[in-house]
Amino acid sequence: MIKEAIYIEDYKILVKFTDGVQRQIDLQTFLQNTTLPNVRKYLDPELFKTFHITPWGLCWGDNEWDINPIDVYHQKI
């Protein structure tokens, strides 16, 4: 489970898990390559920074886009 997520810079986030594991993810390439308009809008740096933690992982908007914590943990992003 995600304990904390900290915006670093650009499209990078440091994710801390309850077991002490930390992962840094960079979502720039994903955002640039997606064709989904409800996700692509998060290329706006100010919107990107609005993520929050839910039981399902990192989330943007009202569940417009979320990232599975298992994928982050196992570095499959």
Residue, then its C-alpha position, 0 to 999 in steps of 0.5 A: m500500500i502507498k504510504e506517501a507520494i511526493y512530487i519531485e519535478d517535471y513528471k516525476i513522483l517519489v512513491k513510498f510504500t508502507d513496507g519502507v520500499q521507495r520508487q521514483i516514477d517518471l510519467q512523462t513518456f506515458l503522458q506524451n504517448t497516450t491518446l486518451p484525452n482525459v489522461r493527456k490533459y495531465l501534461d499540464p504541469e499544474l494539473f499533474k501535481t494534483f494527484h492524491i493517494t487512494p486505496w487503488g493507488l495514485c489518482w488524478g481528478d475524480n478517478e479520471w486516471d489512476i496508477n496501480p500501486i502494484d505496477v509502481y512497486h514492481q517498476k512496471i511503469 
